[in-house]
Amino acid sequence: MAKSKIITKIRLWHVLLGAFFSGIIVISLVWFMAPSLAEWGLNRISQNTKATTFGAEVNRLDPWETRIENIVFEREEAEVSIDSLLLQYEPQSLAVGQIHSFTLRELDVNIDGKKMLDYLLQEQVNEQDSSEVIWLEKVGDFLSDPKLKFLRVLDSVLRIEWPDFSMPLNFDIKGDYDQGLAR
């Protein structure tokens, strides 16, 4: 009996099928690894800010929503902790820089008042009038075409600490922005 040689020809549909399955595998890997890649990127960015402590857990990252929890940022003059940060958007609006919703829960900010005051006194603002005009122009530009539709900062505390006393401020911020209208 003669040995039969099996020779398969690679056809176009083999190539297309292989490309299709390879694409699905790559997209799946990126989809499932996106939160850990974002966490790695945030840690790399925090190294440039001279933070003594930084931590964040990216729980969800997809084309419609980003959820980051347990954010901690500490420097010599300030400490910031956020229980959760939620960004909601649509892919086509995110491409032009528009975010549907930005929500912070349990923002806790501790600022050393003496160091902040020393820093502000060192800053010399020479042209206050021009900076006020630029600020008002930016507010007008935002209201005419808002890039953010809903802003929520819930259950938040801002504490300014002095050597002798502490001044806490508990607050919530809720903002709805439509073209030409803010509430």
KAPEFEN-V996490 format. One record per helix or strand. SS is the DSSP state (helix for helix, strand for strand). FROM is the first residue (numbers start at 1). TO is the last residue. If there is no record, write none. Layout:
ss/from/to
SS/FROM/TO
SS/FROM/TO
//
This chain:
ss/from/to
helix/12/47
strand/53/61
strand/65/74
strand/78/88
helix/91/94
strand/99/112
helix/113/122
helix/128/144
strand/148/161
strand/166/178
strand/181/182
//
